[in-house]
């Protein structure tokens, strides 16, 4: 950990993510620090920073939570190619309280199973916002 990183929780979260085997989150281009949605990219803002923990990271994205086994299989919807389905997705920072809802959806595109979009719900709450900080995720979806 670089010495300047100890004073900022977002840097610690990013480096711990690498320790858990997570890659940077980005698109199919060479800019790994451009997304405010995930600590494995830019990961939030520092306006204002916490007096104890410095800059605070947002929650990690559903793709990473799924990769780490933190999303139960019955809470992940995997769409079949060309399918048409209506589902309910609850916000990613809490386990759903309603039976039959999901924390994420994986939607394929292209001709291979390894290319897909993930869909999740986030809102200005907890690490993703909260009253003590300016909202850190770019927008709500719920």
Helices and strands as residue ranges (DSSP letters): G 3-5, H 9-19, H 62-67, G 73-75, E 76-78, E 104-108, E 116-119, G 126-128
